[in-house]
Amino acid sequence: MKWGARGQAYEKVASTEPEEGGWEQRQAVPFVVRIRRNLATCLNIIFFASNIILFGVTLWTAKQHKSPNSLLRQTNAFSPLLDRFEFTFQKVKNNASLFNHPYSIYKDDPSPEVDAAWEDIADTPVLVIDREDVLKIGKDPEYAVAVPEEFGYGENKYFAVNDGQHLIHCLNEVRKFAYYDYYYLPTQGPASSLPALHAAHRSHCIGVLLDALTCQPSLNVVLFEYMEGQNDPWPDFDIWRQCQNHGQFFEWMNGLQVPREKIKGWDWSKGRGKERPMLEELKKPKGGGAEEGTHQEDNSGSAHGQGHGHGHDGTWS
Ligand SMILES: *[C@@H]1O[C@H](CO)[C@@H](O)[C@H](O)[C@H]1NC(C)=O
């Protein structure tokens, strides 16, 4: 009852806005009297309600500004993924022991199991983003490869992979070069005669990893400890980090990815957009005929797509 009456009074006040100026003349006098009598109450209610709303909005805004996604927006260039996946932060203590104890498969010597683990975590699922996202990223949609409409994602969609996964892919590439005899010697011969494109892939990966590590350096600190039998202090790299939920993020991307079969099965010679000029280095293959074959193969895909012997490691395919 009370609420209903107040609601009514509120309506009357609200409708005395200038654009409804004729209202008072059209209505009976008792209403006007009632309005005046209740004006103070009404204003109080409005004031009270707006305070509650303002308080709620302030709390909500404060929470938004402290949310992992909004903090990550400040330390990343525009990424459509930040609009689509909700990150969480958690304190994680790393295991950085010199002798891989406790055991981590990623630090182990090469084996089919180690390869499988790395291929898994270093995968680069191909995602689909909108044209506006391409523009917000600061790229030209005329050059970005559009998703063929036959793929079923609609119009004006573009392929994209997460840079973080590309960095992990690169770490895996550098790891493989660190175990050169296992990964490359049988198929590529000695490192000194590594085909130019493979060598380029190696230095490309070293470069992008350095870029990422200097762009967003870890600001954590490492302490030193005394060790039995050792005179000098010893670094304790088992540090605490504030981590993003990479596992869930990666799972989420994997669930959304464009099926590889679709990408592999598509004829990329049709419906092509604007092309960039061919890289100088790819115009004239140096060296003998053996490399020519590699060049031809590499030219048809991306530098990342080339087979390196042990399973696929491509960004694209
Ligand atoms: C470090 O090792 C402990 C013991 O095996 C394990 O519980 C923990 O998850 C490891 N931490 C990380 C970050 O892998």
Ligand as a Chemical Component Dictionary entry (heavy atoms), coordinates in Angstrom:
data_LIG
# 
_chem_comp.id                   LIG 
_chem_comp.type                 NON-POLYMER 
_chem_comp.pdbx_formal_charge   0 
_chem_comp.three_letter_code    LIG 
# 
loop_
_chem_comp_atom.comp_id 
_chem_comp_atom.atom_id 
_chem_comp_atom.alt_atom_id 
_chem_comp_atom.type_symbol 
_chem_comp_atom.charge 
_chem_comp_atom.model_Cartn_x 
_chem_comp_atom.model_Cartn_y 
_chem_comp_atom.model_Cartn_z 
_chem_comp_atom.pdbx_ordinal 
LIG C1 C1 C 0 56.105 -27.463 -7.848  1  
LIG O1 O1 O 0 56.228 -28.768 -7.356  2  
LIG C2 C2 C 0 55.259 -29.152 -6.421  3  
LIG C3 C3 C 0 55.638 -30.513 -5.905  4  
LIG O2 O2 O 0 55.762 -31.447 -6.928  5  
LIG C4 C4 C 0 53.892 -29.134 -7.106  6  
LIG O3 O3 O 0 52.889 -29.470 -6.189  7  
LIG C5 C5 C 0 53.628 -27.759 -7.664  8  
LIG O4 O4 O 0 52.443 -27.762 -8.397  9  
LIG C6 C6 C 0 54.768 -27.335 -8.568  10 
LIG N1 N1 N 0 54.572 -25.955 -8.969  11 
LIG C7 C7 C 0 54.428 -25.615 -10.239 12 
LIG C8 C8 C 0 54.246 -24.159 -10.484 13 
LIG O5 O5 O 0 54.447 -26.400 -11.152 14 
# 
loop_
_chem_comp_bond.comp_id 
_chem_comp_bond.atom_id_1 
_chem_comp_bond.atom_id_2 
_chem_comp_bond.value_order 
_chem_comp_bond.pdbx_ordinal 
LIG C1 O1 SING 1  
LIG C1 C6 SING 2  
LIG O1 C2 SING 3  
LIG C2 C3 SING 4  
LIG C2 C4 SING 5  
LIG C3 O2 SING 6  
LIG C4 O3 SING 7  
LIG C4 C5 SING 8  
LIG C5 O4 SING 9  
LIG C5 C6 SING 10 
LIG C6 N1 SING 11 
LIG N1 C7 SING 12 
LIG C7 C8 SING 13 
LIG C7 O5 DOUB 14 
# 
